[in-house]
Amino acid sequence: MITEGEKIFNFEIKVKLKEGILDPQGNATLKVLKRLNFSVEEVRFGKSVNLKIKEENFEKAKQKAEQIAYEVLSNPVLEDYEIMELDEE
């Protein structure tokens, strides 16, 4: 429920393995693609999460998205993440 003064902000958080970190799923997929004669040089898997955050303003919502990405959705030792604001629906 949205209270007065609050808005819904939409974010997409993309999480992927850092460069140099082995991606077994990507490597297995690459082997299959090469066997099927696709000219693919690299496959890296990641995940994409869409969030709708209720907050007073964009800055607070972005801060919350950053906290969620760092503390919950990614392993900062192995993964990088990118936060993008999505258009309002």
C-alpha positions in Angstrom: 0.0 0.0 0.0 1.4 3.4 -1.0 1.1 6.1 1.6 1.0 9.8 0.9 4.3 11.1 -0.3 5.6 7.7 -1.4 6.2 6.5 -5.0 7.0 3.2 -6.6 10.5 3.1 -8.3 11.3 0.3 -10.7 14.8 -1.1 -10.9 16.6 -3.9 -12.7 19.6 -5.4 -11.1 22.0 -7.4 -13.2 24.4 -9.7 -11.4 27.3 -11.4 -13.2 30.5 -13.2 -12.3 33.6 -10.9 -12.2 36.1 -11.1 -15.0 38.5 -14.0 -14.4 36.1 -16.0 -12.3 35.4 -19.4 -13.9 31.8 -19.8 -15.2 31.2 -23.6 -15.5 27.6 -23.1 -16.8 28.9 -20.7 -19.5 31.8 -23.1 -20.4 29.4 -26.0 -20.7 27.0 -24.0 -22.9 29.9 -22.8 -25.1 31.0 -26.4 -25.7 27.5 -27.3 -26.9 27.2 -24.3 -29.1 30.6 -25.0 -30.7 29.6 -28.6 -31.2 26.5 -27.3 -33.1 28.8 -25.2 -35.3 27.8 -21.8 -33.8 30.7 -19.3 -34.0 30.5 -18.2 -30.4 33.6 -17.2 -28.5 32.4 -16.8 -25.0 29.3 -17.5 -22.9 28.8 -16.0 -19.4 25.7 -16.5 -17.3 24.2 -14.0 -14.8 20.9 -13.1 -13.4 18.5 -10.3 -13.7 16.2 -9.2 -10.9 13.4 -6.6 -11.2 12.4 -4.7 -8.0 9.6 -2.3 -7.3 10.7 -0.2 -4.3 8.3 2.0 -2.4 10.0 5.1 -1.1 9.7 8.9 -0.7 12.2 9.8 -3.4 14.5 8.4 -6.1 17.7 8.8 -4.0 16.3 6.7 -1.1 14.9 4.1 -3.5 18.3 3.8 -5.3 20.1 3.5 -1.9 17.7 0.7 -1.0 18.3 -1.0 -4.3 22.1 -0.7 -3.8 21.8 -2.3 -0.3 19.7 -5.2 -1.7 22.1 -5.8 -4.6 25.1 -5.8 -2.3 23.8 -7.7 0.7 21.3 -10.1 -0.8 21.5 -10.6 -4.5 25.2 -10.8 -5.1 28.4 -12.2 -3.6 30.7 -9.2 -3.7 33.8 -11.4 -3.7 32.8 -13.2 -6.9 30.2 -11.1 -8.6 29.6 -7.6 -9.9 26.2 -5.9 -10.2 24.7 -3.1 -12.2 21.5 -1.2 -11.1 19.3 0.4 -13.8 16.2 2.5 -13.2 13.3 1.3 -15.3 10.6 3.4 -16.7 7.5 3.8 -14.7 4.6 1.5 -15.7 
